[in-house]
Amino acid sequence: MIVTIAIVSLLALGWFAACWVLSQRHPEPLWDWDSIDTNDVEFPDGFIWGSATAAHQVDGGNENSNWSRWEKSVDEKGKPRVHNGDCAGDAADHWNRFPEDIDMMRDELGLNSYRFSIEWSRVEPEEGRFDEDVIAHYHDLIDTLIDAGVTPMVTLHHFTNPLWFEDKGGFEPEENIALFVRFSQRMFEEFGDKVPRWCTINECGPYAVMGYGLGVFPPGVKKFKRMAVVLYHLMLAHTAVYDMIKSMPGGDKVQVGLVKNIFQFDPLHRWNLFHWILCRVANGAYNESILGYIERGEFRVRIPTQVNFVRHNPEAAGKTDFIGLNYYANLILSLFMKMEPPFEPHARQSQILTDMPYAIYAEGFYRAFMRLKPLNKPIIVTENGIADDKDDRRALWIQRYIYAMSQAIKDGADVRGYHYWSLMDNFEWAEGWQMAFGLYEVNFETQERRLREGSLAYCDIIAKWSNDE
C-alpha cells in the first residue's frame, strides 16, 4: 500500500510539474483592459494602412473553380457543404464595382494599400489558355488603385483552384506545383512593374487542414497523412514562386512573402496534461511546420498514431521578404471537441465573443508578433478583423488589436503595415453569408455599400497616423 501511494504521488507530482513547466513556457496573458488607454499607440513613418479581400469572396461570377463546384455539392450525410446552402454567386460584385470601391478606400477610409487576390480560374480557365480580357481587367484594377494613391498588393493563391487544376489533384501531386509557378510567372510578367508587394499563397494551414484534415473545404478529405503532404507541397510552391520572381527582370525590386495564419493553441484547463499535449501537437502541425520551414528549411508534421512527416529543404530557409500575418484569435482546446461544423470553440469567462464565435483576444495578436520576431523578417498584417453583424464590437476590436500591434512594435517587432479584413461583407467560405466582416455593410440585393459606424475607429487611426510611403 505504501509503495502504491508513493507511485501515485510521484505520478501526480510529475503531472503537475509538467503542466507548470508548460505554463511557464507557453503563457496565456490576459491584460487588464480597464486600465489600458488604447489611444496610447505609436507607429513609424510610412506605415501601411490597408484593407483586404479575396476574389471569390467579393468579385462575383467565379463559376470555374473548386469552390464554385463545392458550394453546389452535399456531404456524405446529404447536407450542403456551405452553411444554409449558400453560394458565392454575384457576391459583392466587386468585379464590376471596383472603381467605386476604390473611391471609398481613398475618400472615406484613407487607405494607402489594398490587398486583393487574382482569380486563377478566371485568368487560366483551361490549362494553358490565358484569358486576355481577364488580364486586362486586372490591369484596369491595378491602374485605378495607383491613380487613387492606393498601393496594390497581390495574392496569387487565396484558397481557390481552377477546376482543371483541382481535377489533376491540386497541390497533392508534387508535379502540379509547376503549373502554379507557370501561372504566377505570367502574372508577374504582366504586373511586376506595377505591384511592389506579392503574396504567394494565403494561409497554407487552413487550406490543408480544412481541405485534407477536417474535410470542410474542398476536396473534403479527412486524412492527416494527405494533409501533411499538401501542406509541404504548398511550402515548396511558395519557394518555387519566390525563386522564379527573384530570377525575373524586376524581381529584385519587389517584395515577395508568404501569408501565415497564426492560431495559438491554449489548453482549456492548464492543469490538464492531456490538454497540453493536444495543444503542443496542434501547434507543431499548424504553426511550427510552416515557421520551421521558413526559418530553417525544416518541415515537420507529427500527429501520434496518424502521421510522422519530416522533410529537410535547407535552401528554402529565409526565402521570404516579409511574413504576411493573418490573425483572429487563439483556440482553446480540450479533448472530445467537435471536429466538424458548426465548430464550438471554448473561451475564457468574461471574454467577449465575435460572431464566429472566437473571443476578442488582442493579447494573442501581440503573441503572434513575438513568435514571428525571431525570423528577422518584416511583418505585414495581411488580415485582422471581426465578424460582427450587429456592429457593436467592431470599434472595440479595432482599438484593442491596433493597440496590441503598437505594443509589439515598441517591443521590437518589425511591423510594417496593417490590413483590416475585410473591406466589405463577403462570402465567408464554409460559413456562407452569415459572417459580416466588412468595414462596409453590403446589401446583396442592391449592392449598396454603407460604412459601418464601428469602422470609424479605423478611419480615425488612419487619419492620425497615415503618411505617404
RABELPE-V761167 format. One record per backbone hydrogen bond with DSSP energy under -1.0 kcal/mol. CO is the residue of the C=O (numbers start at 1). NH is the residue of the N-H. Records with the same first field share a line. If there is no record, write none. Layout:
CO: NH  NH
This chain:
1: 5
2: 6
3: 7
4: 8
5: 9
6: 10
7: 11
8: 12
9: 13
10: 14
11: 15
12: 16
13: 17
14: 18
15: 19
16: 20
17: 21
18: 22
19: 23
20: 24
21: 25
22: 26
31: 33
32: 35
33: 36
37: 40
39: 41
44: 47
48: 418
49: 112  113
50: 420
51: 115
52: 423
54: 58
55: 59
57: 427
58: 94
59: 95
61: 63
64: 163
65: 69
66: 70
67: 71
70: 73
73: 81
75: 78
79: 75
82: 85
83: 86
88: 91
89: 61
90: 93
93: 97
97: 101
98: 102
99: 103
100: 104
101: 105
102: 106
103: 107
104: 108  109
105: 110  111
112: 151
113: 51
114: 153
115: 53
116: 155
118: 120
119: 122  123
120: 124
123: 131
126: 129
131: 135
132: 136
133: 137
134: 138
135: 139
136: 140
137: 141
138: 142
139: 143
140: 144
141: 145
142: 146
143: 147
144: 148
145: 150
146: 149
151: 114
153: 116
154: 199
155: 118
157: 202
161: 66
162: 166
163: 167
165: 170
166: 169
169: 172
173: 176
174: 177
176: 179  180
177: 181
178: 182
179: 183
180: 184
181: 185
182: 186
183: 187
184: 188
185: 189
186: 190
187: 191
188: 192
191: 194  195
196: 255
197: 154
198: 257
199: 156
201: 259
203: 207
204: 208
205: 209
206: 210
207: 211
208: 212
209: 213  214
210: 216  217
211: 221
212: 223
217: 220
223: 227
224: 228
225: 229
226: 230
227: 231
228: 232
229: 233
230: 234
231: 235
232: 236
233: 237
234: 238
235: 239
236: 240
237: 241
238: 242
239: 243
240: 244
241: 245
242: 246
243: 247
245: 248
248: 251
250: 253
255: 198
256: 321
257: 200
258: 324
259: 203
260: 326
264: 331
266: 333
269: 272
272: 276
273: 277
274: 278
275: 279
276: 280
277: 281
278: 282
279: 283
280: 284
281: 285
282: 286
283: 287  288
284: 289
287: 291
288: 292
289: 293
290: 294
291: 295
292: 296  298
293: 297
294: 318
297: 313
299: 311
301: 309
303: 306  307
307: 303
309: 301
311: 299
313: 316
314: 317
316: 319
318: 320
323: 380
324: 260
325: 382  383
326: 262
331: 266
333: 268
348: 351
352: 360
358: 354
361: 364
362: 366
363: 367
364: 368
365: 369
366: 370
367: 371
368: 372
369: 373
372: 375
373: 376
378: 323
379: 416
380: 325
381: 419
383: 327
384: 421
387: 355
393: 397
394: 398
395: 399
396: 400
397: 401
398: 402
399: 403
400: 404
401: 405
402: 406
403: 407
404: 408
405: 409
406: 410
407: 411
408: 413
409: 412
413: 415
414: 379
416: 48
417: 381
418: 50
420: 52
422: 439
423: 440
427: 429
428: 431
429: 432
430: 83
431: 434
432: 428
436: 388
439: 452
440: 425
441: 450
443: 447
448: 443
450: 441
453: 456
454: 457
455: 459
456: 460
457: 461
458: 462
459: 463
460: 464
461: 465
462: 466
